[in-house]
Amino acid sequence: MTEKEKMISQKLYDARSDRELEAERLECKSLCQEYNHLPIKELEKRSELIKRILGKTGDCVTIEPDFWCDYGYNISVGENFYANHGLIILDAGGVSFGDNVFIAPSCGFHTSGHPIDADRRNQGLEYAYSIKVGNNVWIGAGVQVMPGVTIGDDVVIGGGSIVVKDIPSGSVAVGNPCKVIRKITDKDRQRNWDRPGNQGSQETLIP
């Protein structure tokens, strides 16, 4: 198997010295650099370039600069995708987002990891496990999602969380490590979010 085939198969692979993977990363990061330096008002050019970087997208995709990823072709985003500034996606293992996903600033999705033992780690070996994010998901500011995690549909992840395990659909989750604190209910749909007179608890305002 080539190192790229090992990467895609979720086996240990050499990302550091393999020429094919190195060339693909350099190409992708060059495109990201170009994207990050486009004028903000050049909406059409930004849209064209981000769709060139990513493997699969819906029609409506907005990612604010700066944005960085490793390969690009391993990222799939659905319709009505929005990510604020500072998004980083280490996509060696593949990252997929459903429809209507909102991502706050300074978030990271990290499919790559390294062996615990120093010998293999120092050889440049790593693994990459896929990350999956469902539909109608809101990721709060500063959230970091680790390798192999699946986040279900209709989920809110509170700001600053470190997500190391799967999060079931219909949940509000927060913390380090990130844990479900409650289900999303009809009360959330009925709540008046206008600030004057709003008596919301800290729990409901976590993102």
C-alpha positions as CSV (number, residue, x, y, z in Angstrom):
1,M,0.0,0.0,0.0
2,T,1.1,3.6,-0.6
3,E,1.2,5.9,2.3
4,K,-1.8,7.7,1.0
5,E,-3.7,4.4,0.8
6,K,-2.7,3.7,4.4
7,M,-3.9,7.1,5.4
8,I,-7.3,6.6,3.8
9,S,-7.6,3.1,5.3
10,Q,-7.0,4.5,8.8
11,K,-3.7,2.7,9.2
12,L,-0.4,4.1,10.6
13,Y,1.3,6.0,7.8
14,D,4.3,8.2,7.1
15,A,3.0,11.7,6.5
16,R,6.3,13.4,7.0
17,S,8.5,12.0,4.3
18,D,6.1,10.7,1.7
19,R,6.5,12.9,-1.4
20,E,2.9,12.4,-2.8
21,L,1.3,13.5,0.5
22,E,3.8,16.3,0.9
23,A,3.0,17.7,-2.6
24,E,-0.7,17.5,-1.9
25,R,-0.4,19.4,1.3
26,L,1.7,22.1,-0.3
27,E,-0.8,22.5,-3.1
28,C,-3.7,22.7,-0.7
29,K,-2.0,25.1,1.7
30,S,-1.0,27.4,-1.2
31,L,-4.7,27.5,-2.2
32,C,-5.7,28.3,1.4
33,Q,-3.1,31.1,1.5
34,E,-4.5,32.5,-1.7
35,Y,-8.0,32.3,-0.3
36,N,-7.0,34.0,2.9
37,H,-5.6,37.0,1.0
38,L,-8.5,37.6,-1.3
39,P,-10.3,40.9,-0.7
40,I,-13.3,40.3,1.5
41,K,-15.6,42.0,-1.0
42,E,-14.6,39.5,-3.8
43,L,-17.5,37.2,-2.9
44,E,-17.6,35.4,-6.2
45,K,-13.9,34.7,-6.2
46,R,-14.0,33.5,-2.6
47,S,-16.9,31.2,-3.4
48,E,-15.2,29.7,-6.5
49,L,-11.9,29.1,-4.7
50,I,-13.3,27.6,-1.5
51,K,-15.3,25.1,-3.7
52,R,-12.0,24.3,-5.5
53,I,-10.3,23.6,-2.2
54,L,-13.0,21.4,-0.7
55,G,-13.8,18.0,-1.9
56,K,-17.6,18.4,-2.0
57,T,-19.9,21.4,-1.1
58,G,-23.4,22.6,-1.4
59,D,-24.3,25.8,-3.3
60,C,-24.2,28.0,-0.2
61,V,-20.9,27.8,1.6
62,T,-19.2,30.6,3.5
63,I,-15.9,30.3,5.3
64,E,-14.4,33.5,6.7
65,P,-10.6,33.9,6.5
66,D,-8.2,32.7,7.9
67,F,-9.0,29.1,7.0
68,W,-6.5,26.3,6.8
69,C,-6.7,22.6,6.0
70,D,-4.2,19.8,5.0
71,Y,-5.6,18.3,1.8
72,G,-9.0,19.8,1.2
73,Y,-10.3,16.9,-1.0
74,N,-11.2,15.0,2.2
75,I,-13.7,17.6,3.4
76,S,-17.4,17.5,2.5
77,V,-19.8,20.2,3.5
78,G,-23.6,20.3,3.0
79,E,-25.9,23.1,2.1
80,N,-26.0,26.4,4.1
81,F,-22.6,25.9,5.7
82,Y,-21.1,28.9,7.7
83,A,-17.7,29.0,9.5
84,N,-16.4,32.1,11.2
85,H,-12.7,33.2,11.3
86,G,-9.9,30.8,12.3
87,L,-11.3,27.5,11.2
88,I,-8.6,24.7,11.0
89,I,-9.5,21.3,9.5
90,L,-6.8,18.6,9.6
91,D,-8.6,16.4,7.1
92,A,-6.3,13.4,6.5
93,G,-9.0,11.0,7.8
94,G,-11.9,12.8,6.2
95,V,-14.3,15.3,7.7
96,S,-18.0,15.6,6.7
97,F,-20.5,18.2,7.7
98,G,-24.3,18.0,7.0
99,D,-26.7,20.8,6.1
100,N,-27.1,23.9,8.2
101,V,-23.9,23.7,10.2
102,F,-22.8,26.9,11.9
103,I,-19.2,27.1,13.3
104,A,-18.1,29.9,15.6
105,P,-14.5,31.5,15.5
106,S,-11.3,29.6,16.3
107,C,-12.6,26.0,16.0
108,G,-10.6,23.0,14.9
109,F,-11.4,19.5,13.6
110,H,-8.5,17.2,13.9
111,T,-8.5,13.8,12.3
112,S,-4.8,13.2,12.7
113,G,-3.0,11.8,15.8
114,H,0.3,10.2,16.7
115,P,1.3,7.0,18.6
116,I,1.9,7.4,22.3
117,D,5.3,5.8,22.1
118,A,8.1,8.2,21.1
119,D,9.9,5.8,18.8
120,R,7.2,5.5,16.2
121,R,6.1,9.1,16.7
122,N,9.6,10.4,16.0
123,Q,9.6,8.4,12.8
124,G,6.9,10.6,11.5
125,L,4.1,8.0,11.8
126,E,0.6,9.1,12.4
127,Y,-3.0,7.9,12.1
128,A,-6.1,9.6,10.8
129,Y,-9.7,8.8,11.9
130,S,-12.7,10.4,10.3
131,I,-14.9,13.1,11.9
132,K,-18.6,13.3,11.1
133,V,-20.9,16.2,11.9
134,G,-24.7,15.9,11.2
135,N,-27.4,18.4,10.1
136,N,-28.5,21.5,12.1
137,V,-25.4,21.7,14.3
138,W,-24.0,24.8,16.0
139,I,-20.4,24.6,17.2
140,G,-19.5,27.3,19.7
141,A,-16.3,29.4,19.8
142,G,-13.0,27.7,20.4
143,V,-14.3,24.1,20.1
144,Q,-11.8,21.4,19.3
145,V,-13.0,18.1,17.8
146,M,-10.7,15.1,18.1
147,P,-10.1,12.1,15.8
148,G,-12.9,9.6,15.2
149,V,-15.7,11.7,16.7
150,T,-19.3,11.7,15.4
151,I,-21.6,14.6,16.3
152,G,-25.3,13.8,15.6
153,D,-28.1,16.0,14.1
154,D,-29.6,19.0,16.0
155,V,-26.6,19.4,18.4
156,V,-25.2,22.4,20.1
157,I,-21.6,22.3,21.4
158,G,-20.8,24.9,24.0
159,G,-17.9,27.3,23.5
160,G,-14.4,26.0,24.6
161,S,-15.4,22.4,24.5
162,I,-12.9,19.5,23.7
163,V,-14.9,16.8,22.0
164,V,-13.3,13.4,22.4
165,K,-16.4,11.1,22.2
166,D,-19.5,10.9,20.1
167,I,-22.3,13.3,20.9
168,P,-25.9,12.0,20.2
169,S,-28.5,13.8,18.2
170,G,-30.7,16.4,19.9
171,S,-28.3,17.3,22.6
172,V,-26.6,20.3,24.2
173,A,-23.1,19.4,25.2
174,V,-20.2,21.3,26.8
175,G,-16.9,20.9,28.7
176,N,-13.5,19.4,28.6
177,P,-14.0,16.6,28.0
178,C,-17.3,17.5,26.3
179,K,-20.4,15.9,27.8
180,V,-24.1,16.0,27.2
181,I,-25.8,18.2,29.8
182,R,-29.4,18.1,28.5
183,K,-31.6,17.4,25.6
184,I,-33.0,20.1,23.2
185,T,-36.8,20.4,23.9
186,D,-39.8,22.3,22.8
187,K,-39.1,25.0,25.4
188,D,-36.0,26.0,23.4
189,R,-38.2,26.6,20.4
190,Q,-40.6,28.7,22.4
191,R,-38.1,30.8,24.2
192,N,-37.9,34.6,23.5
193,W,-34.3,35.4,23.0
194,D,-34.7,39.2,23.1
195,R,-32.3,40.6,25.7
196,P,-34.7,42.9,27.7
197,G,-36.4,40.9,30.4
198,N,-34.8,37.7,29.3
199,Q,-34.3,35.6,32.4
200,G,-32.3,32.8,30.7
201,S,-30.0,30.7,32.8
202,Q,-26.3,30.4,32.3
203,E,-26.8,26.8,31.1
204,T,-28.9,27.8,28.1
205,L,-26.5,30.5,27.0
206,I,-23.3,28.4,27.0
207,P,-22.5,28.7,23.3
